Amino acid sequence: MSLEIMRDPRVRSVQWRDLVDLHPLEVVKEVLISAPFLALSLYLAQLGFVRHWAWFIPALAVSYIFFLTGLRQVHNAFHYVIGIPRWATEWLMFVLSVVMTGSMHAVQINHLEHHKHCMDDEDVEAMSARMNWLQALTLGPRFPYMLHRRAYEIGKPRLRRWVTFELLANAVWIALVFGVFDLDILKYHVITMAVGQCFTGFFAVWTVHHHCDRSHYIARTLRSTIKRLISFNMFFHLEHHLYPAVPTCHLHQLAERLDLAAPELQSKRVF
């Protein structure tokens, strides 16, 4: 990347290779991190259907956390740094495609292009970052549509086959949920995930790239311990762009090293 920050000798001197490997327990955590939140969100939604509508408030909150942790999983999977073999990573993306609605391989194609052409005109993933916050928030279904269309335009044949496979699996799953199973909690889950996909342009892209450009700062970061825990490390985004081979669970350690080498990087914060 021909970026000023990447050419900074202080940044280039930061040790990061020891942060790439995951311990076995870390691998288990990364592979299963979203599962408890999925189960809890379905349980709370069921209480909303059978007891009182007020249960939908915590159900929606937990569904959001599930979506966030699912994004963490697929984000690591995009770069094959989740700690499992490559073939298993492909199937994990397939499973999460059905559970989260949409094709995660389509998002992967765009995300890897995003790393190559970050904030350039051809960077479709970053389209929302070039808008104001309201425009990014109201992109709605246009954002996932653009990602999927772009994936078919630029993806290699193997990846396009995965995209097609995942979209067909989504179609079958949604047909079963609304036409065969007729379970309210499954309908709730599909609808909330579809809505979540419509807001990823804001929450997953705008928040970490707004008011950034390719000339210097290409992404934003955070430093608050509480915010780091709430966001599951997902907003150490400048660190991720500098060293995408480092798994999300180790980005806070990378951030500490970068702060020692180049303290001014802290100034480009998410919030």
ABEGO torsion letter per residue (X at the ends): XBBAAAABAAAAABBAAAAABBBAAAAAAAAAAAAAAAAAAAAAAAAAAAABAAAAAAAAAAAAAAAAAAAAAAAAAAAGAAGBBAAAAAAAAAAAAAAAEEBAAAAAAAAAAAAAABGBAABAAAAAAABBAAAAAAAEAAAAAAAAAAAAAABBAAAAAAAAAAAAAAAAAAAAAAAAAGBAAAAAAAAAAAAAAAAAAAAAAAAAABGBBAABBABBBBABAAAAAAAGGAABAAAAAABAABBAAAAAAAAAAAAAABAAAAABBAX
